[in-house]
Amino acid sequence: MKLAILSDTHGLLRPQVVEHLKTADVILHGGDINKQAIVDELWQYAPPLCGPWQQRQGVGGNHST
């Protein structure tokens, strides 16, 4: 199993990171995502772990709104 761990993306997924995400079985994001589009993109690469419930959880972080 390949685990990708990242944080503080602040609305940006760099191409180098995306290459790693494409092969990840699990993605753990530690916060400061800032844009729903980033969350949506992360789910394209690795599905939620909670089975048929499709429950997703994340850390908002300390970003300003």
C-alpha positions in Angstrom: 0.0 0.0 0.0 1.3 3.5 -0.9 0.3 6.3 1.5 0.7 9.9 0.3 0.8 12.5 3.1 0.7 16.2 2.4 -0.5 19.5 4.0 -0.5 23.2 3.4 -1.4 23.1 -0.2 -3.2 26.5 0.0 -5.2 25.9 -3.1 -2.3 24.5 -5.2 -1.3 21.0 -6.1 2.1 21.1 -7.8 2.6 18.8 -10.8 5.4 16.9 -8.9 3.0 16.2 -6.1 0.2 15.1 -8.4 2.5 12.5 -9.9 2.9 10.9 -6.5 -0.9 11.1 -5.8 -1.7 9.3 -9.0 -0.1 6.1 -7.6 -1.3 6.5 -4.0 -3.7 4.0 -2.4 -4.5 6.4 0.5 -4.1 10.2 0.7 -3.9 12.0 4.0 -4.1 15.8 3.9 -3.1 17.5 7.1 -4.9 20.8 6.5 -4.8 24.2 4.9 -6.4 23.0 1.7 -8.2 26.3 1.0 -10.2 25.4 -2.1 -12.9 22.8 -2.7 -11.4 22.1 -6.1 -8.3 20.7 -4.3 -10.5 18.3 -2.3 -12.3 17.2 -5.4 -9.0 16.6 -7.2 -7.6 14.5 -4.3 -10.6 12.2 -4.4 -9.9 11.5 -8.1 -6.6 9.9 -7.2 -7.6 7.9 -4.1 -11.2 7.1 -2.9 -12.4 7.6 0.6 -11.6 4.8 3.1 -15.0 4.4 4.7 -16.5 1.9 2.3 -20.1 2.3 1.1 -20.8 5.3 3.2 -18.4 7.5 1.3 -17.8 9.6 4.4 -15.0 12.1 4.0 -13.2 13.9 6.8 -10.5 16.5 6.6 -8.6 19.1 8.6 -9.5 22.7 7.7 -6.3 24.2 9.0 -5.5 27.7 10.1 -6.1 29.5 6.8 -8.0 32.7 6.7 -11.4 32.9 5.0 
